[in-house]
Amino acid sequence: MISIYRIFLVEDDHALAEELQKQIQRGGHEVRCVRDFHSVSEECLAYDPHLVLMDIMLPFRDGYYWTSELRKSTTVPIVFLSSASDDLNIVMAINMGGDDFIAKPVEPMVLTAKIQAVLRRTYEIHGSGDTMAFSGGELHLNDGSVHYQGRQVELTKNEFRILRTLLENKGSIVSRDALMLRLWNDDCFVEENTLTVNVNRLRKKLESIGLCDVITTRTGSGYIIQ
């Protein structure tokens, strides 16, 4: 893993931004706060961070908008910050391309754990050009892409981890708890809806290149790839 990570913070509450900045720096990382809320994506891309902390309620444009803009250019992990921590906002955040969600008020230990978990699952993936075959397709471990009959699709880090875990246990049911532990390392910090949204998004990506009915849901048990 990289020793020092760059984190871009998009938070309009100045006092909270300073508090979060200090907490992140205590964790040994670099952090830069957005300066101009008219050009969040431009500032972020110029900084080239390893992770983005994105508030939802922002001046001019909300965090969902800026996430969709960033997703046009980068797959950098984005963790949402919001006091609106109901299920609908969590699901929307993940569907818009977010990788995780932290409810306000932010607990320092939760912030640190979430950041470390996202960084770990994103940047500990080292590729050697290996592939994993399934249903006529291939998962490329070096770049997290899936190839099938001349078509390909790029997976997010969460989608990659889910598919890789299921393929490592091909023919066996992988429980939801096991998947959440693999993704987030500590299921105390994981919302139940987050896994469902990621699995559904993975299915749609696989279907977009012709890989249909690859992942089977076993109600009350988990997921399986035959």
Steps between C-alpha positions, in 0.01 A plus 500: 500500500600862449641650821336844475170555323352822363141564607279769348234637736182660366324651803345849521483518881830671570525391865420138415742505207781613730412230754493230231824626351679472835360150557614383157845650548529323833451181304812583301336610176512820296172687462384795293166677541306629202534875452248583227163322511441599136790281385513200733583245231772716345671554837470132586647375171784750526587370847479137380392355838490136605161555670225765504280585800187656354226681691156470342353842582729757340467853358395530134513126417458201730744217559307267269559739210873531566533124539337443162738757350804332654386158383535624140878526553609292797426189705650650817306369804242747630361485854190708567450707814147598599265557790228358274594140575170330419494195274389699192801732520737208559365312198509814284859572606615152398300507176660833406845344518586535868702230673380553857297729725576666833215649703536834679585581769822325402657286770882522475547124538241427231659755265844347546370143461302582187789684335747223578260230379431674168869572440594144588248333272582742217877513500600158628384351169817415312469359153723246334303467176315193632140427410214300650271323251123462546198445274715559192624833635819608675564721799835677454661538841747766392244765408166374634340463156276222370536375140243295305482429126700808402316733739619630833381699799691671780405417860524723805719374782194380692361315199842347432528373857150350493557319170847381597373364834215314331738355240745391768211304650343388170233237556455594866265750661675808636301656784418869508697530824808346338478738206460802726798396707706456184398843373502710810704291746265583788127458448424736790559785255299359210141578411304195379373675188850580380582139409168447320550812291853397404396146403213633287732750333751221428227285345394784269859554386546131424168494313607805296766287327282189471584316825151437634389302806859455622433582864219310670336621821430232758235663718599504863845361420695723262629485142655234277665468161454145368 
